[in-house]
Structure formats: structure tokens, C-alpha cells
Amino acid sequence: MRIAVASGKGGTGKTLVSVNLSAAVGADLADLDVEEPNSYLYFRDGPTSIIPVGRPVPAIDPGLCDLCGECVRVCAFNALVRLPGRIKVYEELCHGCGACMRLCPSRAISEADHAVGCLIRSSSGARRLVYGRLNVGEPIAIPLLKAVKGLLPADRTVIMDCPPGTSCNMIEAVKGSDYVIMVAEPTPFGVHDLILAADVLDRMDVPHGAVINKVGIGGVDIAAICAEQGITVLATMPFRRDIAQRHAQGQLMLDRPEDRRMFLDLWASVTKEVRR
């Protein structure tokens, strides 16, 4: 199975759930939050391999280009501009669709590789970790997200720590998942963004449920709101200082039997939902 862990906003405990759930059930872990990956901090050191990742961008041969401007016309992302003596390529705007290359009447455009980041793989015993690290200043994360997902084995269960929010990155990350665990907190912003995320997943027809973290912080009865919205509550997690301390130090929560049981019960709820 591919189980995605997502959230409508950052700071709800998405990584906390991902890393502890993966360790509790012995599943592989993938960090798809490529702009700021941090799941590796909770994964014990093992053999590591690094694979560079790029995306295609147009390379224009000035000897063949007659400045007809067809490439500029067909580019949906304004990545090409016709100047008096050449075609200017803005690689940071290019999405690598290849339309300019395919439709150039002079065959003056080929594809060059633009580095976007790298894939990093490691293992700890039988468990595996794969994550992406986007280059600083690189504006488009989707190619790296796809590359990370492309490395996930089809015959193993993977917990995927996804980017927060409801942007293109989150949508690409949860696409194709068997189930999505949404981690939410009982605050006004937490409720608002949980409802947005649930609406996105409904439109994508991806099954999902919620984990309510920081229970006891007060403020909003998020469980009642989930009931009103038809969102299944899979588990609740208490608001405790020791949880925050251990998580901040890169430690798992599984040394306490009651905490380990909490994640095993969460996994039982998820697998029950997937089988429906």
C-alpha cells in the first residue's frame, strides 16, 4: 500500500505521524516534502546513495533558428521570449512540456538537462527511506516529486510524508495513494485548512481520514466538525510536552508502550478503511 500523510497547513504533526507510524509497523518511508525534507532526521543511519535529478529545458541552436517565434507562441508558461537577435530561455519558468521542441518548424530546439535536486536513498535494517532535496532557488518541485515516487517499490508498503497545504505539490504527492491520513490540530486555522484539504481529496476521489493532534490544547471542537463534514477520525494524539521535546531532538515516540499502541491502533484503523 501507499499511505500518504498530509495536512492542510504546516506544523500540525505530519512528520511526527509519518516517522513514528513507519517505524511502528516496519513500513518503508518516503519524504515528498522536497523543499524542506526532515524525515531522515528520525531514520537511523544506513547505507546512502545520492542520485541527481533534472528536468528538460529547451536548448536553441542559433545556426538553425530563424526567429520565427513559433516556440514563443506555443509556450504556455512564458518561458521563451523573442529578442531582436535571439530567443531567450527562462529555465526557471519552463515546465519541460516539450511543445516548443516538437512544434519548431526549423528543428532548432533540442532538450537540455536542468538540475533541480537529488534523490537520496538509505536503509535501516529491513526498512528503506527515500527522499528528495530540491536545489535552493529552484521554483518547480513537481519533477523531483515524481522522481521520488518513481523509486517507490510496488511490492512494499510505503508511508509518504507529503508537503503541507493544498498546492500542486500536495496534489502530486497524494496522487495514486491508497489512503491519505490528514493530520490536523484543534485551532481555527487547523480546522479551516483541514476542510480545504478534505475537499481537494474528495475531488480527487482519494479516500482519507483525520488524525487529531494536540488534543487538550483547547479552542475548537475539531472532532465535532469532522463529524459534520463526514471526515473519519482515525486517532487522536494528546498535547504533551515530552512529545514535542523528543520530536525536536529527532527521537521517536515508540519507547513508551502506550505511545507505540497509539500508532499500532492508528495503523489498524487505516488498514480497515483501505479494505472497505
C-alpha positions, 0 to 999 in steps of 0.5 A: 500500500501507499499511505500518504500523510498530509495536512492542510497547513504546516506544523500540525504533526505530519512528520511526527505521524509519518516517522513514528507510524513507519517505524511502528509497523516496519513500513518503508518511508518516503519524504515528498516534502522536497523543499524542506525534507526532515524525515531522515532526521528520525531514520537511523543511519544506513547505507546512502546513495545520492542520485541527481535529478533534472528536468528538460529545458529547451536548448536553441541552436542559433545556426538553425533558428530563424526567429520565427517565434513559433516556440514563443507562441506555443509556450504556455508558461512564458518561458521563451521570449523573442529578442531582436537577435535571439530567443531567450530561455527562462529555465526557471519558468519552463515546465519541460512540456516539450511543445516548443521542441516538437512544434519548431518548424526549423528543428532548432530546439533540442532538450537540455538537462536542468538540475533541480535536486537529488534523490537520496536513498538509505536503509535501516535494517529491513526498512528503506527511506527515500527522499528528495532535496530540491536545489535552493532557488529552484521554483518547480518541485513537481519533477523531483516529486515524481522522481521520488515516487518513481523509486517507490517499490510496488511490492512494499508498503510505503508511508509518504510524508507529503508537503503541507497545504493544498498546492500542486505539490500536495496534489502530486504527492497524494496522487495514486495513494491508497489512503491519505491520513490528514493530520490536523490540530484543534485551532481555527486555522487547523480546522479551516485548512483541514476542510480545504484539504478534505475537499481537494481529496474528495475531488480527487476521489482519494479516500482519507481520514483525520488524525487529531493532534494536540488534543487538550490544547483547547479552542475548537471542537475539531472532532465535532466538525469532522463529524459534520463534514463526514471526515473519519477520525482515525486517532487522536494524539494528546498535547504533551510536552515530552512529545514535542521535546523528543520530536525536536531532538529527532527521537521517536515516540515508540519507547513508551508502550502506550505511545507505540499502541497509539500508532499500532491502533492508528495503523489498524484503523487505516488498514480497515478503511483501505479494505472497505 
